[in-house]
Amino acid sequence: MSTLLLYKEIKALNRDEHKSLKLKTVGDCRFADATHIVPLAGLEFFQAARGYPIVFIGEGENVSPIALLGLSEGQNSYLQDDGQWRANTYVPAFIRRYPFVLAQGEDANFTVCFDEAYAGWNETEGRELFSESGDNSEYLNEMIGFLQNFTAEMQRTRQFIVVLQELELLAPRTLKLTHGSGESFVLRDFLAVDEEKFLKLDDDQVLSLHKAGFLGWIYAHLMSLGNANQLFEHYLEVKQAAATTH
């Protein structure tokens, strides 16, 4: 999956060129209104599992965990009409880091970039990125720290995927959702941990997963799958609202 999901015009942050740039942050997440998936780091599984189905998509080296935000492409069930994220629901780090992103160059160094298309950029109000002397503002340093931590956690998550694949625990899964009204929906084309294979692991393999910190991630992922029913409820509400307006 492309890590450039949500980003439209990525530009490297330049101390001279962007000295007077400010970011007006109002918690508006409309930039994510057309995405039904968002990448997750394994460390986020515990909090994300309370509100989202966590599944895996992709093939081979490109397999990655995602939080499912909607059952149809372009539908984010967690974004309210006012642009705010649903109350009391964990907001994934991928969303919280926007409009910033770290870009890795050929020399393995990272460059701080931002989405120039984001509407919150201006030169009159909001959070300063640089001081008058040209130094990083406290806000920018905090953001860089957040980006670095997220990047490190995504690398650790990559190790988690490799271990799952070595143990052959990931398998294609289909989930049939049924509503009291009689309507049903089949969720396809995703991967999940095969519970039967997971339970057949020997003691050493389980201990190894535990010591790596991955065992809890697996349980959080499996528990999260029940959240697909919430998405189905919202999917039907949107479908019904669309039908009554036509």
KARA-V594932 format. One record per pair of residues at least 6 apart in sequence whose ideal C-beta (glycine too) atoms are under 7 Angstrom apart, sorted by the first residue. I is the first residue (numbers start at 1). J is the second residue. D is the distance in Angstrom with one decimal. If there is no record, write none. Layout:
i->(I/I)
j->(J/J)
d->(D/D)
This chain:
i->(1/1/1/1/1/3/4/5/6/6/6/6/7/7/8/8/9/9/9/10/10/10/11/11/11/12/12/13/13/13/15/15/18/19/19/20/21/21/21/22/22/22/22/22/22/22/23/23/23/23/23/24/24/24/24/25/25/25/27/28/29/29/29/29/29/30/31/31/32/32/32/33/33/34/35/35/36/36/36/36/36/36/36/36/37/37/37/38/38/38/38/38/38/39/39/39/40/40/40/40/40/40/41/41/41/41/41/42/42/42/42/42/43/44/44/45/45/45/45/46/46/47/48/48/48/48/48/49/49/49/50/51/51/51/52/52/52/52/53/53/53/53/53/53/54/54/54/54/54/55/55/55/55/55/56/56/56/56/56/56/56/57/57/57/57/58/63/63/63/64/65/67/68/69/69/69/70/70/70/71/71/71/71/71/72/75/77/77/78/78/78/79/80/85/93/97/97/97/98/99/99/99/100/100/100/100/101/102/102/102/102/103/103/103/104/105/112/120/127/128/128/129/129/130/130/131/160/160/163/163/164/164/167/167/168/169/169/169/169/170/170/171/171/171/172/173/173/173/174/174/174/175/175/175/176/176/177/177/177/177/177/177/178/179/179/183/185/185/187/192/193/193/193/195/198/206/209)
j->(39/57/58/62/64/39/10/35/31/32/35/98/101/115/115/117/115/116/117/101/113/115/113/114/116/111/113/112/113/114/130/134/129/130/134/123/121/123/129/122/123/124/125/126/127/128/120/121/126/127/129/120/122/125/126/120/126/127/84/83/79/83/84/85/95/83/98/118/76/79/95/76/79/74/69/76/68/69/70/72/73/74/75/76/66/68/69/66/67/69/92/94/95/64/66/94/48/54/65/66/67/92/93/150/153/154/157/65/156/157/160/217/153/92/93/54/217/220/221/216/220/90/54/67/90/92/224/220/223/224/90/89/90/227/67/68/224/227/68/224/225/227/228/231/65/67/220/221/224/66/68/190/191/192/63/64/65/170/190/191/192/64/66/190/191/64/161/170/191/161/157/92/231/76/77/78/76/77/231/185/187/231/232/235/235/238/231/234/85/86/89/85/86/91/150/146/147/150/115/114/115/118/112/114/143/147/113/110/112/147/151/110/111/113/110/111/144/126/139/137/139/137/140/136/137/137/214/217/212/214/170/193/201/205/197/193/194/197/198/191/193/191/192/194/191/190/191/192/186/187/188/187/225/228/184/186/184/185/187/228/229/232/184/232/236/236/232/235/228/225/218/221/222/222/218/215/215)
d->(6.1/6.7/6.1/7.0/5.3/6.9/6.8/6.2/5.8/6.0/6.4/5.8/6.4/4.7/6.0/4.0/6.0/4.2/4.3/6.7/5.0/6.0/6.2/6.2/4.7/5.2/5.2/4.6/6.3/5.7/6.3/5.6/6.4/5.2/6.3/4.7/6.2/6.4/5.4/5.7/6.1/6.9/6.2/3.9/6.2/5.7/5.4/6.3/4.8/4.8/6.9/4.4/6.1/5.7/3.6/6.3/6.6/6.2/5.9/4.0/5.8/5.9/6.8/5.3/6.3/4.4/6.1/6.5/5.9/6.4/5.7/5.5/5.3/4.8/6.5/6.0/7.0/5.0/3.6/6.6/5.6/6.5/5.4/6.3/4.5/6.1/6.3/6.2/5.2/6.1/5.0/5.0/6.2/5.8/5.7/5.1/5.8/6.3/4.9/6.1/5.1/5.9/6.3/6.5/3.8/5.2/4.9/6.9/6.5/4.3/5.0/4.6/5.0/6.3/6.2/5.9/4.8/3.9/6.1/6.8/5.3/4.2/5.9/5.3/5.4/6.5/7.0/4.2/5.4/3.9/6.6/4.5/5.7/6.4/4.0/6.0/6.3/5.6/4.5/5.4/5.5/4.6/4.5/6.8/5.9/6.0/7.0/4.8/4.2/6.3/5.9/4.2/6.8/5.9/5.5/6.8/5.3/6.0/6.5/3.9/6.7/6.7/5.8/5.7/6.8/5.5/5.3/6.8/6.7/6.9/6.6/5.6/6.5/4.7/6.0/5.5/5.4/4.7/6.3/6.2/6.9/5.1/6.5/4.4/6.6/6.7/5.5/4.0/5.9/4.7/5.9/6.5/6.1/5.0/5.0/6.3/5.9/5.9/6.9/5.1/4.1/3.9/6.5/5.3/5.5/6.0/5.2/4.4/6.3/4.7/5.4/6.7/4.9/4.8/5.5/6.2/6.0/6.7/4.6/4.7/6.8/5.7/4.8/6.4/6.0/5.9/5.2/6.3/6.9/6.2/5.1/7.0/6.8/6.5/6.5/5.1/5.8/5.6/5.8/4.6/6.5/6.5/6.9/4.2/6.1/5.9/6.4/4.1/6.2/6.9/5.3/4.2/6.8/5.7/6.3/5.2/6.4/4.6/6.6/5.8/6.2/4.3/4.7/6.3/6.1/6.2/5.6/6.7/6.1/6.7/5.5/6.1/6.1/6.6/6.7/6.9/4.4)
